[in-house]
Amino acid sequence: MNNKSHFSQVIDVLRLESQAIAETAARLNAADVERVVGLLVACRGKIVILGVGKSGIIAQKIAATMTSTGSAAINLHPSDALHGGMGIINSDDVLIILSNSGETNELIELLPYLKRRGVSIIAVVGNPNSTLARRADAIIDASVDAEACPLNLAPTTSTSVALAIGDALALTLMQVKGLTPNDFAVNHPAGQLGKRLTLTVADLMHSGGANPTIHLGAEWLQIVKAISDGGLGAVNVIGDHGNLAGIITDGDLRRALQRLDHGPLETLKCDEIMTKDPVVAQPGMLAYDALRLMEDRSSQISVLPVIDENRVCVGLIRLHDIVRSGL
């Protein structure tokens, strides 16, 4: 009976799997890797990734990672391929086949038909002397000494190694192709990461008639009415040519009343209340950068005037607008 604590058992598995990945990195043959990467870089079609059982699940993840990092890839189940799915494979595709044994029946049965199509086959295989390895155009040795499973049966260490190899290939291709953060974001438009890299201030700001403004010299009641009508908790102060002079927020109004201490409100002008030369945003700025402008400071602010290259006030953006966007 195993007397180890659950904690010790979990740590042992993590160490076994991480050690297997490290051993794979140390064992890989440079010429084999260059051959594999060369085939993938030269691929004029798509990358088709196959595997059976747990290897098939790893194949799905590798295909998803490659697609999201700029290399068009799909997962194809070998059984489906044998029953019509083969039609998706073209001669300019490259296949990656995952198999720990290299002798999986469904995969071996596929090989003659794949060869007839003239596709290049890469084997990520746990047995470099297997049938799959011998018939492949290039191989990566994914062999492991043992599974992390205490019975040495459940695919664990072997699938972790295969997944790590798939990630390494995907990210190497990403670098070879020179994928930029903007390219990456195009493939992830709905996620938080995509929004951080693509959503701009112009997408979220209040502009045109929705941009509350008053002119220099405006009196107390005009200020209050502009902030109330705008419903944004602030108003931009502009000069004769629309250039930004300052901003007045609800907080500025309260502080002005405290300073006045029951004095006559009719004498209070916007020039005395506004924050001059405020922190500003530009329409083309990333909304995430505007968020950082508001928050990464000793005294946080919740609204920014938006100006163009001529310092003309074109809008107003609130912290609330950015947070509501999902950033």
C-alpha positions, -999 to +999 in steps of 0.1 A: +000+000+000+013+035-009+018+055+023+028+087+005+007+118+011-015+131-017+007+162-019+038+140-024+021+120-051+011+151-070+046+166-067+061+133-079+040+133-111+048+169-118+085+162-114+084+131-136+066+149-164+089+180-162+119+158-161+108+139-192+103+172-211+138+183-200+153+150-211+136+153-245+151+188-250+185+174-242+181+143-265+167+160-296+189+158-327+195+192-343+194+178-379+160+161-372+146+193-358+159+215-387+144+190-411+110+191-394+109+229-391+121+232-427+091+211-439+067+232-419+081+265-430+080+254-467+044+241-464+022+259-490-010+243-478-021+236-443-007+215-415-028+184-407-023+168-373-034+133-365-034+110-334-055+083-318-068+083-283-050+106-259-026+115-287-056+126-308-066+151-280-031+164-279-033+168-317-064+190-314-046+213-290-015+216-311-036+224-342-054+251-322-021+266-310-006+266-345-037+282-360-038+309-334-001+317-339-002+321-376+001+286-391-031+272-406-036+238-390-064+213-386-069+181-366-081+150-385-091+118-368-075+088-385-108+068-385-125+098-402-097+100-427-102+063-437-139+070-443-139+101-465-120+126-444-089+120-465-105+144-490-094+174-470-057+165-475-039+180-505-004+174-519+008+208-506-001+200-470+022+187-443+011+160-419+022+157-383+014+123-368+015+117-331+020+082-317+039+069-287+042+034-300+045+042-337+025+011-344-011+023-339-032+003-364-053+032-377-022+053-384-002+025-401-032+017-423-033+054-434+003+056-445+001+041-480-028+063-489-010+094-476+021+085-495+001+083-528-010+119-522+026+130-521+023+148-487+052+151-464+048+132-431+064+142-398+063+117-370+063+128-334+069+093-321+079+075-289+097+047-308+122+059-333+125+023-347+088+019-353+069+015-386+057+051-384+091+064-378+106+045-407+080+056-432+080+093-422+099+120-440+111+135-408+108+125-371+111+140-337+120+115-309+094+119-282+103+087-263+100+086-225+114+061-200+081+055-183+046+070-179+039+090-147+010+066-141+019+043-112+009+014-134+030+027-163-001+024-184-021+057-187-006+081-213+007+109-191+044+116-195+043+107-232+014+130-239+030+159-220+062+155-240+042+154-273+023+185-263+055+204-253+070+194-287+039+207-305+041+240-286+078+243-294+071+238-331+042+262-332+061+290-315+092+284-336+070+288-367+055+319-352+090+335-348+101+324-383+070+340-398+076+372-378+041+372-363+036+406-346+014+413-315-012+429-339-012+398-361-018+377-330-046+400-319-064+396-353-067+359-345-080+366-310-105+396-314-130+386-288-107+377-260-092+401-235-058+398-251-072+407-285-091+437-271-059+449-254-041+449-287-068+462-310-094+482-292-087+520-295-098+551-276-118+560-308-138+528-305-150+538-270-149+576-266-179+599-266-176+622-296-196+646-317-228+656-300-221+631-272-189+650-262-199+676-236-181+709-240-182+744-227-162+775-238-137+794-217-155+820-196-186+798-190-204+806-158-215+783-129-249+774-142-236+767-177-210+743-162-236+725-141-260+722-170-233+709-194-222+682-169-258+672-162-269+671-198-238+651-208-243+625-182-206+616-181-196+633-149-173+658-166-172+684-193-143+695-216-134+732-217-125+745-251-112+777-267-125+795-297-110+771-322-121+740-303-087+734-288-087+719-253-082+743-224-091+720-195-116+697-180-141+700-152-154+670-133-181+665-106-152+664-081-139+697-093-174+713-087-175+700-052-140+712-044-149+746-058-179+749-036-158+741-005-133+768-015-161+794-021-175+788+014-210+802+008-198+830-015-218+841-046-220+813-072-227+838-101-191+850-099-176+815-104-163+809-139-150+777-155-115+791-157-113+791-119-126+755-116-111+736-144-080+714-144-057+730-168-034+709-191-050+677-180-038+642-189-052+634-223-057+606-248-056+604-286-081+586-308-056+561-321-043+552-287-050+517-275-078+517-249-057+496-226-030+523-227-056+549-218-067+526-189-031+525-177-028+563-179-058+566-156-048+539-131-009+539-130-006+571-110-005+582-074-039+599-077-062+579-100-085+597-125-116+584-141-120+605-173-097+617-201-103+644-227-094+631-262-076+654-286-063+652-321-028+660-334-037+697-334-049+695-298-085+700-309-109+683-284-126+655-302-141+635-274-141+622-238-134+587-225-142+573-191-127+546-170-162+531-169-163+529-207-130+509-209-139+485-181-174+479-196-156+469-229-141+439-211-105+450-208 
